[in-house]
Amino acid sequence: MSDEPQSGQPLRLASRLDVVAAEELHAQVLKRVSDDDPLSIDARDVELVDTPAIQVLLAAAAHQLDRGARFLVINPSTAFAEAMTLLGLSSKFEEWSETNG
């Protein structure tokens, strides 16, 4: 993940999103949810993603929805998409897709 994401820029995920990385992801997301911009997550580098990281993203997406803001996942890697499907979250993944207007 990037060290200091700029407002409006996508938050680029690390290649390995395990339990330890989920804590950092949570901190990065908290920095972003105060912005008025949509929260965009760039998942191109994800090679492994565990449930705690997905839980952070689910919470962030729900928070964005509650405030009337968008939550987007752009450039999802195959591993990211497969993890969402494996966890039964295909519909959420589609909602988060950059192709959904």
VOSE-302261 format. One line per 2 residues: for each residue x, y, z of N, C-alpha, C. Coordinates in pm, 1 decimal. Example, Ala and Ser with C-alpha at 12.3 -4.5 7.8 and 13.67 -1.06 7.14 Angstrom:
<nodes>
1319.0:-569.0:780.0:1230.0:-450.0:780.0:1320.0:-330.0:780.0; 1285.0:-225.0:708.0:1367.0:-106.0:714.0:1290.0:3.0:787.0 .
</nodes>
This chain:
<nodes>
84.1:-117.7:0.0:0.0:0.0:0.0:88.2:123.4:0.0; 36.6:228.4:-54.4:115.7:350.1:-58.3:127.3:408.2:81.0 .
234.7:484.4:102.1:258.6:540.1:234.9:160.6:652.0:268.3; 151.4:752.6:181.9:62.2:864.5:205.5:-21.3:889.1:80.6 .
-137.1:826.5:71.7:-220.8:845.3:-46.1:-271.7:987.9:-54.9; -279.5:1038.2:-176.5:-331.0:1171.8:-200.4:-482.6:1165.8:-211.2 .
-548.6:1269.7:-166.5:-693.3:1276.1:-175.5:-736.4:1260.3:-320.6; -835.4:1174.5:-342.2:-886.1:1151.7:-476.0:-811.3:1045.6:-554.0 .
-693.5:1007.7:-508.4:-616.2:903.7:-574.5:-656.2:767.6:-519.3; -656.7:664.4:-606.0:-689.8:530.0:-555.7:-590.2:482.6:-450.1 .
-640.1:408.4:-355.9:-556.1:345.1:-254.2:-509.4:212.6:-311.8; -380.8:200.5:-337.3:-327.5:80.2:-400.0:-296.7:-24.7:-294.0 .
-359.9:-140.3:-308.6:-343.9:-247.3:-211.6:-210.3:-318.2:-227.2; -162.7:-372.0:-117.4:-39.8:-451.6:-116.5:-65.3:-584.1:-186.5 .
41.1:-652.7:-222.3:25.6:-781.8:-289.5:-23.6:-889.7:-193.5; 12.2:-875.9:-67.8:-26.6:-975.5:32.5:-113.0:-908.2:138.6 .
-239.5:-946.0:142.8:-332.8:-887.7:239.1:-371.6:-993.3:341.6; -279.6:-1017.8:433.7:-303.6:-1113.6:540.3:-352.4:-1038.3:664.0 .
-355.6:-1104.3:778.2:-405.1:-1043.3:901.3:-325.0:-918.3:937.5; -195.1:-925.9:926.4:-109.9:-811.3:960.7:-136.3:-694.2:865.1 .
-145.6:-723.1:736.8:-170.9:-618.4:637.8:-310.3:-557.8:654.1; -404.4:-635.1:706.5:-540.1:-583.9:727.5:-539.5:-467.1:825.7 .
-453.1:-472.0:924.7:-443.0:-361.0:1020.3:-395.5:-234.1:950.2; -295.8:-246.2:865.8:-246.2:-130.2:791.4:-352.8:-80.1:693.6 .
-420.4:-173.5:628.1:-527.5:-136.4:535.7:-635.4:-57.8:609.1; -671.2:-103.4:727.2:-771.7:-33.3:807.9:-727.7:110.8:835.9 .
-603.2:127.4:873.9:-550.9:262.2:901.5:-554.7:349.3:775.7; -517.6:292.6:662.4:-518.9:368.0:536.6:-661.3:406.9:497.5 .
-754.8:315.6:514.3:-894.3:343.7:480.9:-948.7:453.9:571.4; -915.6:449.6:699.7:-962.7:553.4:792.0:-915.8:692.0:749.5 .
-796.2:701.4:692.3:-745.9:829.9:642.9:-829.2:880.2:525.5; -887.6:788.7:451.7:-959.8:823.5:329.9:-1107.7:851.4:349.1 .
-1172.2:788.6:445.1:-1317.0:800.9:454.2:-1363.5:939.0:497.5; -1273.9:1023.3:543.5:-1313.4:1159.5:579.1:-1321.4:1249.6:456.4 .
-1267.2:1203.5:344.7:-1274.2:1280.3:220.8:-1415.7:1275.6:164.5; -1449.3:1375.9:84.0:-1578.9:1377.2:16.9:-1576.9:1294.7:-110.8 .
-1458.9:1258.1:-156.4:-1444.6:1182.9:-279.8:-1488.2:1038.6:-261.5; -1521.1:972.6:-373.3:-1543.7:828.1:-365.0:-1414.9:761.1:-315.9 .
-1428.6:649.4:-251.3:-1311.9:573.0:-206.7:-1282.2:469.2:-313.5; -1168.8:485.3:-381.4:-1127.5:393.0:-486.4:-1011.6:308.4:-436.4 .
-1024.5:178.3:-456.7:-923.7:81.9:-414.9:-865.9:17.5:-539.9; -735.2:26.8:-557.4:-667.3:-34.8:-671.2:-613.8:-170.3:-626.6 .
-670.0:-276.8:-682.4:-637.6:-412.3:-638.5:-551.6:-488.8:-738.4; -479.8:-418.8:-825.6:-401.9:-484.9:-931.0:-288.4:-572.3:-879.2 .
-231.7:-538.3:-764.4:-114.3:-610.3:-713.7:-147.8:-726.0:-619.9; -274.6:-742.7:-586.5:-313.5:-843.3:-487.5:-288.1:-984.5:-540.7 .
-206.5:-1057.1:-464.4:-177.8:-1197.0:-496.0:-239.2:-1290.7:-393.3; -257.1:-1240.3:-271.8:-317.7:-1317.9:-163.8:-402.2:-1223.4:-80.5 .
-522.9:-1266.2:-50.0:-609.1:-1184.3:34.5:-683.0:-1275.9:131.3; -672.8:-1243.5:259.8:-738.5:-1319.5:364.8:-867.3:-1248.2:407.1 .
-949.2:-1319.7:477.5:-1079.2:-1268.8:520.4:-1071.1:-1136.8:598.7; -975.6:-1116.8:690.5:-973.0:-989.0:763.1:-960.6:-866.6:671.2 .
-885.9:-877.9:564.2:-872.8:-765.4:471.1:-1005.0:-740.9:398.0; -1071.4:-849.0:359.7:-1202.2:-835.3:295.1:-1301.7:-770.9:392.0 .
-1292.9:-806.5:520.0:-1381.4:-746.3:620.3:-1358.7:-596.2:631.2; -1233.8:-553.0:622.9:-1203.6:-410.0:625.9:-1269.1:-341.8:505.7 .
-1258.2:-403.8:389.5:-1316.7:-344.8:268.9:-1469.7:-343.2:275.9; -1529.3:-448.9:328.4:-1674.6:-451.6:344.5:-1721.9:-338.4:436.4 .
-1649.9:-317.7:546.0:-1685.6:-210.0:639.6:-1669.0:-73.3:574.5; -1562.1:-56.5:498.7:-1539.4:70.9:429.4:-1649.1:97.2:326.8 .
-1686.7:-6.0:253.0:-1792.7:8.6:153.1:-1925.3:45.9:219.9; -1956.1:-18.1:332.3:-2079.7:12.7:404.4:-2077.5:156.2:455.9 .
-1963.5:199.5:504.9:-1949.5:336.6:554.5:-1971.9:436.7:440.6; -1912.1:409.3:327.0:-1929.7:497.7:211.3:-2077.1:504.5:171.5 .
-2142.2:389.8:166.1:-2283.3:384.8:129.9:-2367.2:465.6:228.6; -2338.1:453.4:357.1:-2411.4:527.4:460.5:-2400.4:678.1:442.3 .
-2286.6:723.5:389.6:-2269.6:868.0:370.9:-2303.4:913.0:229.6; -2353.7:818.6:147.8:-2393.8:853.4:11.8:-2277.4:867.2:-83.6 .
-2165.2:807.4:-49.3:-2046.1:814.5:-133.9:-2020.6:678.3:-198.2; -1942.8:678.4:-304.8:-1914.2:554.7:-377.2:-1791.6:484.9:-321.6 .
-1791.5:353.2:-338.0:-1677.2:267.7:-305.7:-1648.2:187.4:-431.5; -1526.9:199.8:-482.9:-1490.8:134.2:-607.9:-1366.8:48.6:-591.5 .
-1364.9:-63.8:-658.8:-1243.8:-143.7:-671.8:-1206.5:-138.6:-818.9; -1086.5:-87.5:-845.1:-1039.7:-78.1:-982.9:-923.6:-175.4:-1004.0 .
-907.7:-219.1:-1124.4:-798.7:-309.5:-1162.3:-788.7:-432.9:-1072.6; -899.3:-501.0:-1047.0:-890.5:-616.2:-956.2:-806.8:-728.8:-1016.4 .
-717.0:-782.2:-936.8:-637.4:-896.9:-980.8:-726.3:-1020.9:-980.5; -679.4:-1123.7:-1047.4:-751.5:-1250.8:-1047.9:-764.7:-1304.4:-905.7 .
-657.5:-1293.5:-826.6:-660.1:-1343.3:-688.8:-764.9:-1269.8:-605.4; -777.8:-1139.6:-625.3:-877.2:-1061.8:-551.4:-1017.7:-1106.4:-589.8 .
-1043.4:-1116.8:-718.9:-1175.2:-1157.9:-767.3:-1209.8:-1298.5:-718.6; -1113.1:-1388.4:-723.3:-1136.8:-1525.5:-677.7:-1166.7:-1531.8:-528.5 .
-1098.5:-1450.5:-449.8:-1123.7:-1448.0:-305.4:-1265.5:-1399.5:-276.6; -1308.8:-1297.5:-347.4:-1444.9:-1247.0:-328.7:-1547.3:-1354.9:-363.5 .
-1523.3:-1426.2:-471.6:-1613.5:-1533.7:-513.4:-1613.0:-1647.5:-412.0; -1494.2:-1686.4:-367.5:-1480.5:-1794.3:-270.5:-1556.2:-1764.3:-140.8 .
-1557.8:-1637.6:-103.0:-1626.4:-1597.4:19.8:-1775.7:-1569.2:-2.0; -1823.8:-1594.7:-123.6:-1965.4:-1572.4:-152.5:-2001.6:-1426.6:-167.6 .
-1904.4:-1346.3:-208.7:-1925.0:-1202.3:-218.6:-1922.1:-1151.3:-362.2; -1960.6:-1235.3:-455.2:-1960.7:-1195.7:-596.5:-2047.8:-1073.2:-621.9 .
-2163.8:-1066.8:-555.8:-2252.8:-952.6:-578.1:-2190.1:-822.7:-524.9; -2122.0:-831.7:-411.4:-2051.8:-713.1:-358.7:-1941.9:-670.2:-454.5 .
-1867.4:-768.6:-504.0:-1759.7:-740.2:-597.9:-1814.3:-669.3:-721.8; -1928.3:-713.2:-771.1:-1989.9:-647.8:-886.6:-2031.7:-504.7:-852.6 .
-2085.3:-484.5:-733.4:-2123.8:-349.9:-690.1:-2002.3:-256.9:-686.9; -1890.0:-311.8:-644.7:-1768.4:-232.2:-630.3:-1694.7:-210.7:-761.7 .
-1733.3:-281.9:-864.1:-1661.9:-279.3:-991.0:-1665.2:-141.3:-1054.4; -1555.6:-103.9:-1115.4:-1548.6:25.7:-1182.2:-1644.0:33.4:-1299.8 .
-1690.2:-79.6:-1351.2:-1781.4:-77.5:-1465.6:-1924.7:-47.6:-1424.4; -1954.7:-54.1:-1295.3:-2087.9:-17.1:-1247.8:-2091.9:131.6:-1221.2 .
-2153.2:203.8:-1309.0:-2160.7:344.3:-1314.0:-2172.5:426.9:-1198.9 .
</nodes>
